[in-house]
Amino acid sequence: MDSTQKFYSDIQKAIKHERAAGAAYNPRTAGQKAAELLSSYCRGLDSLTASIGEYWLKTCIDASSAPDAEPTEESIRRLTAFYAFLQGTVEDTQELTEQDWKELGTIVSCEAEDLPLELLNTLMTMIVDKQALN
């Protein structure tokens, strides 16, 4: 199992645990726990992962037409694609939309001065390849 698959599995487990917790299920809380996993998997990128996690919450959880069902498998796959992006694994980012790529371009540009140069180069190369710079 590679790190992307492990991340996906850990999100599923966290959401399953949240749904089984006994208290009234709160999709936003479950989504926040999933977004926090992104930060824990990408240590040292706190501001970047927080921005990406907030974007994911806003576009997947808050904007859902069926919020009580969130995070859905589609939403989990999308968050996993954001993780794959942060790992520089372009082949696992197919769930990301054109708008997601544009938002990633904006977020990475805003966070550029705090990122390690090698990572910044990798992320910007992926963003440019997707023609997503604003």
HUCOR-V165845 format. One record per run of one state. SS is the DSSP state (H for helix, E for strand, C for the rest). FROM is the first residue (numbers start at 1). TO is the last residue. If there is no record, write none. Layout:
SS;FROM;TO / SS;FROM;TO
This chain:
C;1;2 / H;3;19 / C;20;26 / H;27;41 / C;42;45 / H;46;62 / C;63;66 / H;67;69 / C;70;72 / H;73;87 / C;88;89 / H;90;92 / C;93;97 / H;98;114 / C;115;116 / H;117;129 / C;130;134
